Amino acid sequence: MCEKLNQHGNLVTEQKLSYPWRNSFFAVFFIEQRKLKDSKYAMYLKSLPQDLSNYPILFGEDQINKLKGSQMVEKIQKKKEMWTQDYNALLAVEPTLKDVCSLQEFLEGKVLASTRAYDIVYTDGSTR
């Protein structure tokens, strides 16, 4: 699935995915590989966090309500909207993605992808 999605270059060139766009592909990859019984990445996947409930983007309504009045609520909601748009953009070009992962699974995959050290923006504005 990840390979199929990667063939749709317009997702990136037309900026249909949020930056960093490759995290959407990694999210699908992580989900896909976790579901395989014989993934050659099994050891790596086992090293990733298994419990993602402490990541605000995955908070339930009760947890979000406890944060009312905090600037975090708006940031969490915006990020969740962006990632939901990413999921919908992927579904638009590859409808069978819904058979691979739900929105919730995709959000979990995005958390995993986003917590790996790909790009770091430094205070001088450079990205490494």
Secondary structure by P-SEA (a helix, b strand, c coil): caaaaaaccccccccccccccaaaaaaaaaaaaaacccccaaaaaaacccccccccccccaaaaaaacccaaaaaaaaaaaaaaaaaaaaaaacccccccccaaaaaaaaaaaaaccccccccccccc
